[in-house]
């Protein structure tokens, strides 16, 4: 499954990083604590968070994250968008809470 497949299935908004929409998705990880993501998120995961600052992209790059989903209608900061485009890691968005979109992503990944 690709990031683009997830975007379409979960009706997500694409903010940036469109060059990475064909990346493979191997799982998901939900956390707002950057050190937790650095220590535990698997490569290829979609990271679900409410963090919008540029440090998100540094962690996503370090961990080889396939995409980032921002929750609760939050939008990425301008410098985060620039870094997303540079790293080709999509930033996606939803109005849903982290709990809701996490369950939906889990069900989508495990239904294949």
Buried (B, 14 or more C-beta within 10 A) or exposed (E): BBBBBBBEBBEBBBBBBBBBBEBEBBBBBBBEEBEEBEEEBEEBBBBBBEBBEBEBBBBBBEBBBBBBBBBEEBEBBEEBBBBBBEBBBBBBBBEBEBEEBBBBBEEBBEEE
